[in-house]
Amino acid sequence: MKYEDYKEIYFRLRKFSDIDRLTKSMNLDRELLLVLYTQRTVRDATKRFHLVKAQAPNILKKWKSGKSMAAMAKELNFPPVLLGLIVFQLDGMPRKTFWKYIKDPNSCNNQRMKKEMEKINKADMVYSPAGMEIQEKRGVWGEKRLQDWLGIHRLGYKTEEDLRGKFPKTPDVLLDHPIELNGTVIKWIESKASFGDEIEIRKNARRQLKPYTELFGKGAVVYWFGYIEGLDPPEGVTLFGEELAEMMPVKVNRK
């Protein structure tokens, strides 16, 4: 995706309701928009967390006066579940209890609190159990898609589970033998069910991609929902999008 197109989409995705609107008006894949919305929401929440936390005493006061937590989250354009966690912890609710109520509002005996948990759950498609489940399933889908591609081409590999405890860090797939893709020899592949913009690639490079090259040599990362054209990946790492699923790998004989 060209940077100009990405920038226009990213900055128009301010609310969850923007996903369906942009799906129709810009003829874009809804799942791609949900991925971009999730990435933007998490980054914005991380950036503004302490600013919102500083307002928690006032927010708690308003809630005790009868104002809805979901409504205040909407005014702040902040994830409702995350706001509830901040405010209710300030009011003395243990973190463990909060997540128990979020996962099962019926376990809460206080009727007002029960309704609040139901509302913020429904309003938050990123930090709610349903939102987190979607993200987890998306990650599993990406890894399966990669493994299916490897299976089609009869390429042997070890998974992260196979390598657990043997190395400090392990990619999703460590190939039994190197392969060549687009003229580049690679030894490992990391699956990302996300969109590769500058922030995402930089984060992945620091936490995973650079350490993988140091441990295993050259490799690749596939962003199943695309990436911005022209971005430079870390040295020794090749970027791919969903086109990987249609590519024909060339086996490289080991010397």
C-alpha positions in Angstrom: 0.0 0.0 0.0 1.3 3.5 -0.8 1.9 5.7 2.2 -0.5 8.4 1.0 -3.4 5.8 0.8 -2.5 4.4 4.2 -2.3 7.8 5.8 -5.7 8.8 4.6 -7.3 5.5 5.8 -5.5 5.6 9.2 -6.5 9.1 10.1 -10.1 8.5 9.1 -10.4 5.5 11.5 -11.1 7.4 14.7 -14.1 5.4 15.9 -15.3 1.8 15.6 -18.2 3.0 13.5 -15.8 4.3 10.9 -14.9 0.8 9.9 -18.3 0.0 8.2 -18.5 3.5 6.8 -15.0 3.3 5.2 -15.7 -0.3 4.0 -18.5 1.1 1.9 -17.2 4.6 0.9 -13.6 3.4 0.1 -14.5 -0.1 -1.0 -11.9 -1.6 1.4 -11.7 -5.0 3.1 -13.4 -4.8 6.5 -10.9 -7.1 8.2 -8.1 -4.8 7.1 -9.9 -1.8 8.5 -10.4 -3.7 11.8 -6.7 -4.5 12.0 -5.8 -0.8 11.4 -8.4 0.4 13.9 -7.0 -2.0 16.5 -3.4 -0.9 15.9 -4.4 2.8 16.1 -6.5 2.3 19.2 -3.8 0.4 21.1 -1.2 3.0 20.3 -3.4 5.9 21.2 -4.4 4.3 24.5 -0.8 3.6 25.3 0.2 7.2 24.6 -2.7 8.7 26.5 -2.9 6.2 29.4 -1.3 8.4 32.0 -3.2 11.5 30.9 -6.5 9.7 31.3 -5.4 8.1 34.5 -4.8 11.6 35.9 -8.5 12.3 35.3 -9.6 9.1 37.0 -10.7 10.8 40.3 -13.0 13.2 38.5 -14.3 10.4 36.2 -15.0 8.3 39.3 -16.9 11.2 40.9 -19.1 11.5 37.8 -19.7 7.8 37.7 -20.9 7.8 41.4 -23.2 10.7 40.4 -24.8 8.4 37.9 -23.0 9.0 34.6 -22.3 6.0 32.5 -18.7 4.7 32.1 -19.3 3.8 28.5 -20.6 7.4 27.8 -17.5 9.0 29.4 -15.2 6.6 27.4 -17.0 7.8 24.3 -16.4 11.5 25.2 -12.7 10.8 25.9 -12.4 8.6 22.8 -10.7 6.0 25.0 -11.3 2.2 25.2 -14.2 1.7 27.6 -12.8 -1.5 29.2 -9.5 0.2 29.8 -11.2 3.2 31.3 -13.3 1.0 33.5 -10.1 -0.8 34.7 -8.4 2.5 35.6 -11.4 4.0 37.4 -12.7 1.0 39.3 -9.3 0.1 40.5 -9.0 3.6 41.9 -12.3 2.9 43.7 -10.8 -0.2 45.3 -11.8 -3.0 43.0 -9.0 -5.6 42.6 -7.7 -6.1 39.0 -8.6 -9.8 39.2 -12.2 -9.0 40.2 -12.5 -6.4 37.4 -11.6 -9.0 34.8 -13.8 -11.6 36.4 -16.8 -9.2 36.0 -15.8 -8.3 32.5 -15.6 -11.9 31.4 -18.8 -12.7 33.2 -21.0 -9.7 34.2 -23.5 -12.1 35.8 -20.9 -12.9 38.5 -21.4 -9.3 39.8 -24.2 -9.0 42.4 -24.4 -5.2 42.1 -26.9 -4.5 39.4 -25.5 -1.1 38.3 -22.0 -2.5 38.1 -23.3 -5.5 36.2 -24.9 -3.3 33.6 -21.8 -1.1 33.3 -19.7 -4.2 32.7 -22.1 -5.3 29.9 -22.1 -1.8 28.3 -18.3 -1.3 28.3 -17.9 -4.9 27.1 -20.2 -4.3 24.1 -18.7 -0.9 23.3 -15.0 -2.0 23.2 -13.9 -4.2 20.3 -10.2 -4.1 21.3 -9.8 -4.6 25.0 -13.0 -6.6 25.7 -12.8 -10.5 25.9 -14.5 -10.6 22.5 -12.0 -8.2 21.0 -9.0 -10.0 22.4 -10.4 -13.3 21.1 -10.7 -11.9 17.6 -7.1 -10.8 17.7 -5.9 -14.1 19.1 -7.8 -16.0 16.4 -6.4 -13.7 13.7 -2.9 -14.6 14.9 -3.6 -18.3 14.7 -5.2 -17.9 11.3 -2.0 -16.2 10.0 0.3 -18.9 11.4 -1.9 -21.6 9.9 -1.9 -19.9 6.5 1.9 -19.9 6.6 2.1 -23.5 7.6 -0.4 -24.5 4.9 1.8 -22.8 2.3 4.8 -24.6 3.6 2.9 -27.9 3.5 1.8 -27.3 -0.1 5.5 -26.9 -1.1 6.6 -29.8 1.1 9.0 -27.6 3.1 10.1 -29.0 6.5 10.2 -26.7 9.5 10.2 -26.4 13.2 7.6 -24.3 15.0 8.0 -22.0 18.0 6.6 -24.8 20.1 9.1 -27.3 18.7 12.0 -24.9 19.6 10.8 -23.9 23.0 13.6 -23.7 25.5 16.3 -24.2 23.0 16.9 -20.6 22.0 16.3 -17.2 23.7 13.9 -16.2 21.0 12.3 -18.3 18.2 10.4 -17.3 15.0 7.1 -18.8 14.0 8.9 -21.1 11.5 12.5 -22.1 11.4 13.1 -23.9 8.1 14.8 -27.3 8.0 16.6 -26.1 4.9 17.0 -22.6 3.5 14.8 -21.5 0.6 15.0 -18.8 -2.0 12.2 -16.3 -2.4 12.5 -13.4 -5.0 16.2 -14.0 -5.2 16.8 -13.9 -1.4 17.8 -16.9 0.6 15.9 -17.1 3.9 16.1 -19.5 6.9 13.1 -18.5 8.9 9.7 -16.8 8.5 7.7 -14.8 11.0 3.9 -14.5 10.5 2.1 -11.3 11.4 -1.6 -10.9 11.2 -1.2 -7.2 11.3 -0.4 -4.3 8.9 3.2 -3.4 8.5 3.5 0.4 8.9 6.6 2.1 10.2 5.7 1.8 13.9 4.7 -1.8 13.6 7.8 -2.8 11.7 10.1 -0.9 14.1 8.4 -2.6 17.1 8.7 -6.0 15.5 12.3 -5.4 14.5 13.4 -4.5 18.0 11.6 -7.3 19.8 11.9 -10.1 17.3 13.3 -9.7 13.8 16.8 -8.4 14.7 17.3 -11.1 17.4 16.2 -13.7 14.9 18.8 -12.6 12.3 21.5 -12.7 15.0 20.5 -16.3 16.0 19.5 -17.8 12.7 20.6 -15.6 9.8 18.5 -14.1 7.1 14.7 -14.5 7.2 11.4 -13.0 6.3 8.3 -11.5 7.9 4.9 -11.8 6.2 2.3 -9.1 7.0 -0.9 -10.8 5.9 -2.8 -7.5 5.8 -0.1 -5.7 3.8 2.6 -3.1 4.5 3.6 0.3 3.3 5.6 0.3 0.2 9.2 1.6 0.4 9.8 1.0 4.1 13.2 -0.5 4.9 13.1 -3.7 7.0 16.0 -4.5 9.3 19.1 -5.8 7.6 18.8 -9.5 6.8 14.9 -9.4 6.8 12.7 -9.5 3.7 9.1 -8.1 3.8 6.2 -10.0 2.2 2.4 -9.4 2.2 -0.3 -11.9 1.3 1.4 -12.4 -2.1 3.6 -14.9 -0.2 0.7 -17.4 -0.5 1.0 -17.4 -4.3 4.8 -17.6 -4.4 6.9 -20.6 -5.5 9.9 -21.1 -3.1 13.1 -22.6 -4.5 14.9 -25.1 -2.2 18.5 -24.3 -1.6 21.0 -27.1 -1.2 23.1 -26.9 1.9 26.8 -26.8 1.4 
